Amino acid sequence: MDKTCLECGDKIVGREDKKFCSDGCRNAYNNKINKDSTNFMRNVNNKLRKNYRILSALNVDGKGKTTKSKLMSKGFDFEFFTNILETKTGNTYFFVYDQGYRVLEDDYYMLVKKEI
């Protein structure tokens, strides 16, 4: 039985479990499948990525402290995070993937990195 490429429809030569005729077709197919389907999703993902880059740059040692004005000057958006962790002691941490922060007094923020 002849198999055809899932991307371009050309005949596939090679292993019987092969789905694409070339790496280019495989990449094009997967890029179409995995792209953000709406502008809203793309914008949210971009904001999360930006927040993550900012936290990572300020938190190179895995634990640190910064100010709200420093975060805001770099373009950090406090409305976008991936999860919230409430500790037994009542502290609330906001995380963007494995980079987190907690509000301290006087507009200071504690930065942490979650060990995975």
N, CA, C and O atoms as a GROMACS GRO file, in nm:
protein
  464
    1MET      N    1   0.084  -0.117   0.000
    1MET     CA    2   0.000   0.000   0.000
    1MET      C    3   0.089   0.125   0.000
    1MET      O    4   0.179   0.137   0.083
    2ASP      N    5   0.065   0.216  -0.092
    2ASP     CA    6   0.142   0.339  -0.100
    2ASP      C    7   0.091   0.439   0.002
    2ASP      O    8  -0.030   0.460   0.016
    3LYS      N    9   0.184   0.499   0.074
    3LYS     CA   10   0.148   0.602   0.172
    3LYS      C   11   0.182   0.738   0.114
    3LYS      O   12   0.275   0.753   0.034
    4THR      N   13   0.105   0.838   0.156
    4THR     CA   14   0.130   0.974   0.110
    4THR      C   15   0.163   1.065   0.229
    4THR      O   16   0.118   1.041   0.342
    5CYS      N   17   0.240   1.167   0.201
    5CYS     CA   18   0.283   1.265   0.301
    5CYS      C   19   0.160   1.339   0.356
    5CYS      O   20   0.074   1.384   0.280
    6LEU      N   21   0.155   1.351   0.490
    6LEU     CA   22   0.043   1.421   0.553
    6LEU      C   23   0.040   1.570   0.519
    6LEU      O   24  -0.065   1.633   0.528
    7GLU      N   25   0.154   1.626   0.480
    7GLU     CA   26   0.161   1.769   0.451
    7GLU      C   27   0.135   1.798   0.304
    7GLU      O   28   0.047   1.878   0.271
    8CYS      N   29   0.211   1.735   0.214
    8CYS     CA   30   0.202   1.774   0.072
    8CYS      C   31   0.132   1.671  -0.016
    8CYS      O   32   0.096   1.701  -0.130
    9GLY      N   33   0.113   1.550   0.034
    9GLY     CA   34   0.043   1.447  -0.043
    9GLY      C   35   0.132   1.366  -0.136
    9GLY      O   36   0.083   1.276  -0.204
   10ASP      N   37   0.264   1.396  -0.140
   10ASP     CA   38   0.356   1.318  -0.224
   10ASP      C   39   0.371   1.177  -0.169
   10ASP      O   40   0.345   1.151  -0.052
   11LYS      N   41   0.415   1.087  -0.256
   11LYS     CA   42   0.438   0.949  -0.218
   11LYS      C   43   0.557   0.942  -0.122
   11LYS      O   44   0.658   1.010  -0.140
   12ILE      N   45   0.544   0.858  -0.019
   12ILE     CA   46   0.649   0.842   0.081
   12ILE      C   47   0.730   0.717   0.047
   12ILE      O   48   0.675   0.610   0.022
   13VAL      N   49   0.862   0.736   0.048
   13VAL     CA   50   0.954   0.624   0.026
   13VAL      C   51   1.034   0.605   0.154
   13VAL      O   52   1.083   0.702   0.211
   14GLY      N   53   1.046   0.480   0.199
   14GLY     CA   54   1.125   0.453   0.320
   14GLY      C   55   1.049   0.365   0.416
   14GLY      O   56   0.970   0.280   0.376
   15ARG      N   57   1.074   0.386   0.544
   15ARG     CA   58   1.013   0.303   0.648
   15ARG      C   59   0.861   0.304   0.635
   15ARG      O   60   0.801   0.401   0.588
   16GLU      N   61   0.802   0.195   0.678
   16GLU     CA   62   0.656   0.184   0.663
   16GLU      C   63   0.581   0.273   0.762
   16GLU      O   64   0.464   0.304   0.738
   17ASP      N   65   0.644   0.314   0.873
   17ASP     CA   66   0.576   0.400   0.969
   17ASP      C   67   0.601   0.549   0.945
   17ASP      O   68   0.558   0.633   1.025
   18LYS      N   69   0.669   0.583   0.837
   18LYS     CA   70   0.699   0.721   0.803
   18LYS      C   71   0.570   0.794   0.764
   18LYS      O   72   0.485   0.739   0.695
   19LYS      N   73   0.558   0.920   0.808
   19LYS     CA   74   0.436   0.997   0.780
   19LYS      C   75   0.460   1.114   0.685
   19LYS      O   76   0.366   1.168   0.627
   20PHE      N   77   0.588   1.154   0.669
   20PHE     CA   78   0.620   1.271   0.588
   20PHE      C   79   0.729   1.237   0.489
   20PHE      O   80   0.812   1.149   0.514
   21CYS      N   81   0.730   1.307   0.377
   21CYS     CA   82   0.830   1.282   0.273
   21CYS      C   83   0.963   1.348   0.304
   21CYS      O   84   1.066   1.307   0.249
   22SER      N   85   0.962   1.452   0.391
   22SER     CA   86   1.087   1.523   0.422
   22SER      C   87   1.075   1.591   0.558
   22SER      O   88   0.967   1.602   0.615
   23ASP      N   89   1.191   1.637   0.608
   23ASP     CA   90   1.190   1.714   0.732
   23ASP      C   91   1.114   1.845   0.716
   23ASP      O   92   1.047   1.890   0.808
   24GLY      N   93   1.124   1.904   0.599
   24GLY     CA   94   1.052   2.029   0.572
   24GLY      C   95   0.901   2.012   0.585
   24GLY      O   96   0.834   2.096   0.645
   25CYS      N   97   0.849   1.903   0.530
   25CYS     CA   98   0.705   1.877   0.539
   25CYS      C   99   0.665   1.846   0.684
   25CYS      O  100   0.560   1.889   0.730
   26ARG      N  101   0.750   1.771   0.754
   26ARG     CA  102   0.721   1.738   0.894
   26ARG      C  103   0.716   1.867   0.977
   26ARG      O  104   0.625   1.885   1.057
   27ASN      N  105   0.813   1.955   0.957
   27ASN     CA  106   0.816   2.081   1.031
   27ASN      C  107   0.696   2.170   0.997
   27ASN      O  108   0.634   2.227   1.086
   28ALA      N  109   0.663   2.181   0.869
   28ALA     CA  110   0.549   2.264   0.826
   28ALA      C  111   0.419   2.212   0.887
   28ALA      O  112   0.337   2.290   0.936
   29TYR      N  113   0.400   2.079   0.884
   29TYR     CA  114   0.279   2.018   0.940
   29TYR      C  115   0.269   2.046   1.090
   29TYR      O  116   0.164   2.089   1.138
   30ASN      N  117   0.378   2.022   1.164
   30ASN     CA  118   0.376   2.043   1.309
   30ASN      C  119   0.361   2.190   1.345
   30ASN      O  120   0.296   2.222   1.445
   31ASN      N  121   0.419   2.280   1.267
   31ASN     CA  122   0.402   2.423   1.293
   31ASN      C  123   0.256   2.464   1.276
   31ASN      O  124   0.205   2.545   1.353
   32LYS      N  125   0.188   2.409   1.176
   32LYS     CA  126   0.046   2.440   1.156
   32LYS      C  127  -0.038   2.387   1.272
   32LYS      O  128  -0.127   2.456   1.321
   33ILE      N  129  -0.008   2.265   1.315
   33ILE     CA  130  -0.084   2.202   1.424
   33ILE      C  131  -0.065   2.278   1.556
   33ILE      O  132  -0.160   2.295   1.632
   34ASN      N  133   0.057   2.322   1.583
   34ASN     CA  134   0.090   2.379   1.713
   34ASN      C  135   0.082   2.531   1.720
   34ASN      O  136   0.107   2.588   1.826
   35LYS      N  137   0.047   2.597   1.613
   35LYS     CA  138   0.042   2.743   1.618
   35LYS      C  139  -0.075   2.788   1.705
   35LYS      O  140  -0.175   2.718   1.720
   36ASP      N  141  -0.060   2.907   1.761
   36ASP     CA  142  -0.169   2.963   1.841
   36ASP      C  143  -0.286   2.990   1.748
   36ASP      O  144  -0.272   3.054   1.644
   37SER      N  145  -0.403   2.941   1.789
   37SER     CA  146  -0.517   2.946   1.698
   37SER      C  147  -0.583   3.084   1.690
   37SER      O  148  -0.653   3.112   1.593
   38THR      N  149  -0.562   3.168   1.791
   38THR     CA  150  -0.626   3.299   1.787
   38THR      C  151  -0.527   3.407   1.831
   38THR      O  152  -0.425   3.378   1.894
   39ASN      N  153  -0.557   3.530   1.797
   39ASN     CA  154  -0.475   3.643   1.842
   39ASN      C  155  -0.472   3.652   1.993
   39ASN      O  156  -0.370   3.686   2.052
   40PHE      N  157  -0.585   3.621   2.057
   40PHE     CA  158  -0.592   3.626   2.203
   40PHE      C  159  -0.490   3.530   2.264
   40PHE      O  160  -0.414   3.569   2.353
   41MET      N  161  -0.488   3.406   2.216
   41MET     CA  162  -0.391   3.308   2.268
   41MET      C  163  -0.248   3.354   2.243
   41MET      O  164  -0.163   3.343   2.332
   42ARG      N  165  -0.222   3.404   2.126
   42ARG     CA  166  -0.087   3.450   2.092
   42ARG      C  167  -0.045   3.565   2.184
   42ARG      O  168   0.068   3.567   2.232
   43ASN      N  169  -0.136   3.659   2.209
   43ASN     CA  170  -0.104   3.772   2.295
   43ASN      C  171  -0.079   3.730   2.440
   43ASN      O  172   0.015   3.778   2.504
   44VAL      N  173  -0.161   3.639   2.491
   44VAL     CA  174  -0.142   3.589   2.627
   44VAL      C  175  -0.008   3.515   2.637
   44VAL      O  176   0.067   3.537   2.732
   45ASN      N  177   0.021   3.429   2.542
   45ASN     CA  178   0.147   3.355   2.545
   45ASN      C  179   0.267   3.448   2.535
   45ASN      O  180   0.369   3.425   2.600
   46ASN      N  181   0.256   3.553   2.455
   46ASN     CA  182   0.365   3.651   2.445
   46ASN      C  183   0.387   3.724   2.577
   46ASN      O  184   0.502   3.747   2.616
   47LYS      N  185   0.279   3.760   2.647
   47LYS     CA  186   0.292   3.828   2.776
   47LYS      C  187   0.352   3.735   2.880
   47LYS      O  188   0.435   3.777   2.961
   48LEU      N  189   0.311   3.608   2.880
   48LEU     CA  190   0.370   3.512   2.974
   48LEU      C  191   0.519   3.493   2.947
   48LEU      O  192   0.599   3.488   3.040
   49ARG      N  193   0.556   3.482   2.819
   49ARG     CA  194   0.698   3.468   2.784
   49ARG      C  195   0.778   3.589   2.829
   49ARG      O  196   0.889   3.575   2.881
   50LYS      N  197   0.723   3.709   2.808
   50LYS     CA  198   0.792   3.831   2.848
   50LYS      C  199   0.809   3.835   3.000
   50LYS      O  200   0.918   3.866   3.049
   51ASN      N  201   0.703   3.806   3.074
   51ASN     CA  202   0.711   3.803   3.220
   51ASN      C  203   0.816   3.702   3.266
   51ASN      O  204   0.892   3.728   3.359
   52TYR      N  205   0.820   3.586   3.201
   52TYR     CA  206   0.916   3.482   3.238
   52TYR      C  207   1.060   3.530   3.214
   52TYR      O  208   1.147   3.510   3.299
   53ARG      N  209   1.084   3.592   3.100
   53ARG     CA  210   1.218   3.643   3.069
   53ARG      C  211   1.262   3.748   3.172
   53ARG      O  212   1.378   3.749   3.214
   54ILE      N  213   1.170   3.835   3.211
   54ILE     CA  214   1.202   3.940   3.309
   54ILE      C  215   1.236   3.877   3.444
   54ILE      O  216   1.338   3.912   3.504
   55LEU      N  217   1.152   3.785   3.491
   55LEU     CA  218   1.179   3.721   3.620
   55LEU      C  219   1.310   3.643   3.616
   55LEU      O  220   1.388   3.648   3.712
   56SER      N  221   1.335   3.572   3.508
   56SER     CA  222   1.458   3.493   3.496
   56SER      C  223   1.582   3.583   3.498
   56SER      O  224   1.683   3.548   3.560
   57ALA      N  225   1.574   3.696   3.432
   57ALA     CA  226   1.688   3.788   3.427
   57ALA      C  227   1.716   3.850   3.564
   57ALA      O  228   1.832   3.873   3.599
   58LEU      N  229   1.612   3.877   3.640
   58LEU     CA  230   1.629   3.938   3.772
   58LEU      C  231   1.658   3.836   3.881
   58LEU      O  232   1.701   3.873   3.990
   59ASN      N  233   1.634   3.709   3.853
   59ASN     CA  234   1.644   3.605   3.956
   59ASN      C  235   1.745   3.498   3.915
   59ASN      O  236   1.711   3.380   3.907
   60VAL      N  237   1.867   3.540   3.888
   60VAL     CA  238   1.969   3.446   3.838
   60VAL      C  239   2.014   3.346   3.944
   60VAL      O  240   2.059   3.237   3.910
   61ASP      N  241   2.004   3.381   4.072
   61ASP     CA  242   2.050   3.292   4.179
   61ASP      C  243   1.940   3.201   4.233
   61ASP      O  244   1.966   3.118   4.320
   62GLY      N  245   1.818   3.214   4.182
   62GLY     CA  246   1.708   3.130   4.230
   62GLY      C  247   1.632   3.188   4.345
   62GLY      O  248   1.526   3.137   4.381
   63LYS      N  249   1.683   3.295   4.405
   63LYS     CA  250   1.613   3.364   4.513
   63LYS      C  251   1.670   3.505   4.520
   63LYS      O  252   1.791   3.523   4.523
   64GLY      N  253   1.582   3.603   4.522
   64GLY     CA  254   1.629   3.741   4.526
   64GLY      C  255   1.520   3.836   4.564
   64GLY      O  256   1.412   3.796   4.609
   65LYS      N  257   1.549   3.964   4.545
   65LYS     CA  258   1.456   4.069   4.583
   65LYS      C  259   1.464   4.179   4.479
   65LYS      O  260   1.572   4.208   4.427
   66THR      N  261   1.351   4.240   4.447
   66THR     CA  262   1.348   4.351   4.353
   66THR      C  263   1.234   4.444   4.390
   66THR      O  264   1.160   4.418   4.485
   67THR      N  265   1.222   4.551   4.315
   67THR     CA  266   1.114   4.647   4.342
   67THR      C  267   1.008   4.640   4.232
   67THR      O  268   1.032   4.592   4.121
   68LYS      N  269   0.892   4.690   4.267
   68LYS     CA  270   0.782   4.695   4.170
   68LYS      C  271   0.820   4.785   4.054
   68LYS      O  272   0.789   4.754   3.939
   69SER      N  273   0.885   4.897   4.083
   69SER     CA  274   0.921   4.990   3.975
   69SER      C  275   1.020   4.928   3.878
   69SER      O  276   1.014   4.954   3.758
   70LYS      N  277   1.112   4.846   3.928
   70LYS     CA  278   1.208   4.779   3.839
   70LYS      C  279   1.136   4.680   3.748
   70LYS      O  280   1.163   4.674   3.628
   71LEU      N  281   1.043   4.603   3.805
   71LEU     CA  282   0.965   4.508   3.724
   71LEU      C  283   0.884   4.584   3.618
   71LEU      O  284   0.884   4.545   3.501
   72MET      N  285   0.817   4.689   3.659
   72MET     CA  286   0.733   4.764   3.566
   72MET      C  287   0.816   4.834   3.458
   72MET      O  288   0.772   4.844   3.344
   73SER      N  289   0.936   4.882   3.493
   73SER     CA  290   1.019   4.950   3.393
   73SER      C  291   1.065   4.854   3.284
   73SER      O  292   1.094   4.896   3.172
   74LYS      N  293   1.071   4.726   3.315
   74LYS     CA  294   1.110   4.625   3.216
   74LYS      C  295   0.989   4.572   3.138
   74LYS      O  296   1.004   4.492   3.046
   75GLY      N  297   0.868   4.618   3.176
   75GLY     CA  298   0.747   4.579   3.104
   75GLY      C  299   0.672   4.462   3.164
   75GLY      O  300   0.589   4.401   3.097
   76PHE      N  301   0.700   4.430   3.290
   76PHE     CA  302   0.632   4.318   3.357
   76PHE      C  303   0.483   4.349   3.372
   76PHE      O  304   0.447   4.460   3.410
   77ASP      N  305   0.397   4.252   3.341
   77ASP     CA  306   0.253   4.268   3.352
   77ASP      C  307   0.202   4.177   3.463
   77ASP      O  308   0.201   4.055   3.448
   78PHE      N  309   0.162   4.237   3.575
   78PHE     CA  310   0.123   4.161   3.693
   78PHE      C  311  -0.008   4.083   3.675
   78PHE      O  312  -0.042   4.002   3.761
   79GLU      N  313  -0.080   4.105   3.568
   79GLU     CA  314  -0.205   4.034   3.544
   79GLU      C  315  -0.183   3.897   3.480
   79GLU      O  316  -0.277   3.819   3.469
   80PHE      N  317  -0.060   3.868   3.438
   80PHE     CA  318  -0.035   3.744   3.366
   80PHE      C  319   0.063   3.656   3.440
   80PHE      O  320   0.180   3.689   3.454
   81PHE      N  321   0.012   3.542   3.489
   81PHE     CA  322   0.092   3.442   3.559
   81PHE      C  323   0.025   3.308   3.535
   81PHE      O  324  -0.089   3.301   3.491
   82THR      N  325   0.097   3.200   3.564
   82THR     CA  326   0.044   3.066   3.533
   82THR      C  327  -0.023   2.998   3.651
   82THR      O  328  -0.116   2.920   3.633
   83ASN      N  329   0.023   3.027   3.773
   83ASN     CA  330  -0.043   2.967   3.889
   83ASN      C  331  -0.011   3.045   4.016
   83ASN      O  332   0.080   3.128   4.019
   84ILE      N  333  -0.088   3.016   4.121
   84ILE     CA  334  -0.072   3.079   4.252
   84ILE      C  335  -0.045   2.969   4.353
   84ILE      O  336  -0.108   2.863   4.350
   85LEU      N  337   0.050   2.996   4.444
   85LEU     CA  338   0.080   2.902   4.552
   85LEU      C  339   0.058   2.973   4.684
   85LEU      O  340   0.119   3.077   4.710
   86GLU      N  341  -0.028   2.917   4.767
   86GLU     CA  342  -0.048   2.971   4.901
   86GLU      C  343   0.017   2.875   4.999
   86GLU      O  344  -0.014   2.756   5.003
   87THR      N  345   0.109   2.929   5.080
   87THR     CA  346   0.183   2.846   5.174
   87THR      C  347   0.103   2.827   5.303
   87THR      O  348   0.002   2.894   5.325
   88LYS      N  349   0.150   2.734   5.385
   88LYS     CA  350   0.083   2.709   5.514
   88LYS      C  351   0.090   2.830   5.606
   88LYS      O  352   0.005   2.848   5.693
   89THR      N  353   0.192   2.913   5.586
   89THR     CA  354   0.208   3.033   5.669
   89THR      C  355   0.125   3.150   5.619
   89THR      O  356   0.127   3.257   5.680
   90GLY      N  357   0.052   3.132   5.509
   90GLY     CA  358  -0.037   3.236   5.458
   90GLY      C  359   0.025   3.326   5.352
   90GLY      O  360  -0.038   3.422   5.309
   91ASN      N  361   0.146   3.296   5.308
   91ASN     CA  362   0.209   3.374   5.202
   91ASN      C  363   0.156   3.331   5.066
   91ASN      O  364   0.131   3.212   5.045
   92THR      N  365   0.139   3.424   4.976
   92THR     CA  366   0.090   3.396   4.842
   92THR      C  367   0.200   3.426   4.741
   92THR      O  368   0.252   3.537   4.735
   93TYR      N  369   0.234   3.325   4.662
   93TYR     CA  370   0.333   3.338   4.556
   93TYR      C  371   0.262   3.328   4.421
   93TYR      O  372   0.174   3.244   4.403
   94PHE      N  373   0.301   3.413   4.329
   94PHE     CA  374   0.251   3.408   4.192
   94PHE      C  375   0.364   3.354   4.105
   94PHE      O  376   0.477   3.401   4.113
   95PHE      N  377   0.332   3.256   4.021
   95PHE     CA  378   0.434   3.192   3.938
   95PHE      C  379   0.406   3.212   3.790
   95PHE      O  380   0.292   3.212   3.745
   96VAL      N  381   0.514   3.230   3.716
   96VAL     CA  382   0.512   3.221   3.571
   96VAL      C  383   0.601   3.100   3.542
   96VAL      O  384   0.724   3.110   3.538
   97TYR      N  385   0.536   2.987   3.523
   97TYR     CA  386   0.604   2.858   3.511
   97TYR      C  387   0.683   2.830   3.639
   97TYR      O  388   0.621   2.814   3.744
   98ASP      N  389   0.816   2.825   3.635
   98ASP     CA  390   0.891   2.794   3.757
   98ASP      C  391   0.949   2.918   3.825
   98ASP      O  392   1.014   2.906   3.929
   99GLN      N  393   0.926   3.036   3.770
   99GLN     CA  394   0.973   3.161   3.830
   99GLN      C  395   0.857   3.225   3.905
   99GLN      O  396   0.748   3.245   3.851
  100GLY      N  397   0.882   3.257   4.033
  100GLY     CA  398   0.774   3.312   4.114
  100GLY      C  399   0.813   3.438   4.186
  100GLY      O  400   0.930   3.475   4.193
  101TYR      N  401   0.711   3.506   4.241
  101TYR     CA  402   0.734   3.627   4.319
  101TYR      C  403   0.627   3.638   4.426
  101TYR      O  404   0.516   3.585   4.414
  102ARG      N  405   0.664   3.709   4.532
  102ARG     CA  406   0.573   3.733   4.643
  102ARG      C  407   0.584   3.879   4.681
  102ARG      O  408   0.694   3.934   4.687
  103VAL      N  409   0.470   3.943   4.708
  103VAL     CA  410   0.468   4.084   4.746
  103VAL      C  411   0.521   4.097   4.889
  103VAL      O  412   0.477   4.027   4.980
  104LEU      N  413   0.616   4.190   4.906
  104LEU     CA  414   0.667   4.224   5.038
  104LEU      C  415   0.620   4.366   5.072
  104LEU      O  416   0.536   4.421   5.002
  105GLU      N  417   0.673   4.423   5.177
  105GLU     CA  418   0.636   4.560   5.216
  105GLU      C  419   0.711   4.662   5.130
  105GLU      O  420   0.814   4.631   5.071
  106ASP      N  421   0.657   4.782   5.126
  106ASP     CA  422   0.721   4.897   5.059
  106ASP      C  423   0.750   4.871   4.912
  106ASP      O  424   0.856   4.910   4.862
  107ASP      N  425   0.658   4.807   4.842
  107ASP     CA  426   0.671   4.780   4.698
  107ASP      C  427   0.791   4.694   4.661
  107ASP      O  428   0.841   4.702   4.549
  108TYR      N  429   0.837   4.612   4.753
  108TYR     CA  430   0.942   4.514   4.723
  108TYR      C  431   0.878   4.380   4.692
  108TYR      O  432   0.768   4.349   4.739
  109TYR      N  433   0.950   4.301   4.613
  109TYR     CA  434   0.904   4.168   4.576
  109TYR      C  435   1.015   4.067   4.599
  109TYR      O  436   1.130   4.091   4.563
  110MET      N  437   0.980   3.954   4.659
  110MET     CA  438   1.073   3.844   4.674
  110MET      C  439   1.062   3.758   4.548
  110MET      O  440   0.951   3.723   4.507
  111LEU      N  441   1.175   3.724   4.489
  111LEU     CA  442   1.176   3.639   4.370
  111LEU      C  443   1.226   3.500   4.410
  111LEU      O  444   1.321   3.487   4.487
  112VAL      N  445   1.160   3.397   4.357
  112VAL     CA  446   1.198   3.259   4.387
  112VAL      C  447   1.192   3.176   4.258
  112VAL      O  448   1.127   3.213   4.160
  113LYS      N  449   1.261   3.065   4.263
  113LYS     CA  450   1.252   2.970   4.151
  113LYS      C  451   1.211   2.836   4.210
  113LYS      O  452   1.273   2.787   4.304
  114LYS      N  453   1.106   2.778   4.152
  114LYS     CA  454   1.056   2.649   4.198
  114LYS      C  455   1.147   2.540   4.145
  114LYS      O  456   1.175   2.534   4.026
  115GLU      N  457   1.192   2.454   4.232
  115GLU     CA  458   1.273   2.340   4.190
  115GLU      C  459   1.183   2.232   4.133
  115GLU      O  460   1.086   2.190   4.197
  116ILE      N  461   1.215   2.190   4.014
  116ILE     CA  462   1.132   2.089   3.947
  116ILE      C  463   1.203   1.956   3.947
  116ILE      O  464   1.150   1.857   3.896
   0.00000   0.00000   0.00000
